[in-house]
Amino acid sequence: MTALDHVGLSVADLDAQAAWYADALGLVPTPAMSNPAIGVRTQYLVDPEDGWAIELLERVGSNPGLQASSPTEAILTRGYGHLCLRVADVAARFAALVAGGARVISAPGPSPMSGLILAYVADPEGNLIEVIERPVPLVEQIGALE
């Protein structure tokens, strides 16, 4: 069996980003860890219901990456494009993220996949987050397991 365990995200300000993700998504922060030999601080923020996590990594001397203004711009650069979270109410989660300091990328609206609602925001450091209302898990919707 394979399951998503965590997503790693390099950040400029570990403390600020950890506080933002904990507040904006209701994630539970673990104690921060340090590896002074390579100048890295790490902290996991764990979803208390499903157990997945976001691993934030702060390294001295890191440089900002892609700061895409839209999902379509993000896919012009190979690599990380966005984090997508399935939620029960896109409008409510979108409003909470924006109220918590996220930048609006696209307001809630219909997805190209029939029957779905989605929205995009950027976290305080510009990383894209998609929130989507999907009545069933993705694999059931697209038939990937049939």
C-alpha atoms as one frame of an Amber mdcrd trajectory, in Angstrom:
protein
   0.000   0.000   0.000   1.158   3.528  -0.777  -0.385   6.622   0.775   0.553
  10.274   0.806   2.614  10.844   3.935   3.748  14.455   3.621   4.628  17.224
   1.201   7.891  19.116   1.686   7.968  22.861   1.146  11.081  25.034   1.363
  10.280  28.346   3.055  12.070  31.563   3.944  10.532  31.976   7.427   9.778
  28.685   9.185   8.089  30.237  12.218   5.783  32.487  10.208   4.839  29.797
   7.680   4.265  27.189  10.406   1.942  29.559  12.245   0.097  30.384   9.021
  -0.434  26.754   7.934  -1.466  25.711  11.453  -4.030  28.503  11.646  -5.238
  28.449   8.031  -5.644  24.676   7.707  -6.068  23.538  11.303  -2.835  21.546
  11.177  -1.028  20.567  14.366   2.626  21.636  14.529   5.261  19.231  15.812
   8.337  20.607  17.573  10.797  22.234  15.182  14.042  20.356  14.545  17.452
  21.733  13.556  20.454  20.412  11.695  23.063  23.145  12.248  25.662  21.292
  10.177  23.715  22.125   7.013  21.812  25.174   8.302  18.345  23.588   8.137
  15.348  23.935  10.442  12.369  21.630   9.849   8.851  21.414  11.218   5.928
  19.145  10.365   2.328  20.321  10.462   0.031  17.303  10.723  -3.634  16.910
   9.788  -5.136  15.542  13.019  -7.900  13.606  11.243  -6.118  11.937   8.329
  -2.470  11.984   9.431  -0.899  13.578   6.334   1.516  16.433   6.877   3.261
  19.416   5.356   6.986  19.478   6.105   8.338  23.014   6.150  12.087  23.334
   5.587  14.037  26.541   6.182  17.647  26.658   4.984  20.004  29.581   5.331
  20.788  30.992   1.888  17.778  29.500   0.101  16.422  31.412  -2.885  12.798
  31.975  -3.842  11.438  29.729  -6.546   8.577  30.191  -8.956   6.045  32.785
  -7.806   3.281  31.891 -10.279   0.325  34.205 -10.592  -1.952  31.393 -11.795
  -2.045  27.585 -12.090  -1.522  27.841 -15.851   1.612  29.925 -15.327   2.854
  27.414 -12.739   2.801  24.570 -15.268   5.211  26.465 -17.521   7.918  25.478
 -15.026   8.550  21.795 -14.318   8.442  20.678 -10.701   6.177  21.704  -7.867
   3.093  23.542  -9.108   0.563  23.526  -6.284  -0.801  21.686  -3.270  -4.447
  20.595  -3.593  -6.717  19.945  -0.622 -10.119  18.266  -0.921 -12.571  20.149
   1.317 -16.284  19.941   2.086 -16.961  23.627   1.345 -14.643  25.480  -1.057
 -16.238  28.875  -0.446 -15.849  28.608   3.325 -12.263  27.303   3.182 -11.335
  29.919   0.549 -12.770  32.704   2.723 -10.898  31.404   5.777  -7.604  31.200
   3.870  -8.003  34.727   2.496  -9.003  36.057   5.924  -5.860  34.407   7.266
  -3.599  36.245   4.827  -3.641  34.141   1.649  -3.562  36.024  -1.660  -6.457
  35.352  -4.039  -5.416  33.631  -7.258  -8.862  32.523  -8.456 -12.147  32.731
  -6.595 -14.359  29.669  -6.153 -15.866  28.544  -9.414 -16.585  25.518 -11.582
 -13.742  23.203 -12.532 -13.118  21.966 -16.072 -14.110  18.545 -14.630 -17.883
  18.494 -14.495 -19.525  18.962 -11.124 -16.512  20.247  -9.214 -15.897  23.581
  -7.520 -12.362  24.853  -6.964 -10.361  27.908  -5.992  -6.703  28.898  -5.736
  -4.832  31.019  -3.227  -1.155  31.681  -2.549   0.296  31.320   0.926   2.229
  34.282   2.403   5.376  33.220   0.517   3.575  32.759  -2.821   3.121  28.952
  -2.920  -0.107  27.947  -4.687  -2.820  26.063  -2.807  -5.886  24.669  -4.568
  -9.022  23.804  -2.617 -11.563  21.582  -4.327 -14.997  20.168  -3.580 -15.035
  16.645  -4.924 -17.930  14.383  -3.897 -15.768  11.257  -4.092 -11.994  10.675
  -4.082 -10.240  11.515  -7.352  -9.516   7.900  -8.265 -13.217   7.034  -8.021
 -14.208  10.025 -10.111 -11.819   9.363 -12.982 -12.014   5.590 -12.788  -8.277
   5.087 -12.302  -8.810   1.874 -10.345 -11.193   0.221 -12.780
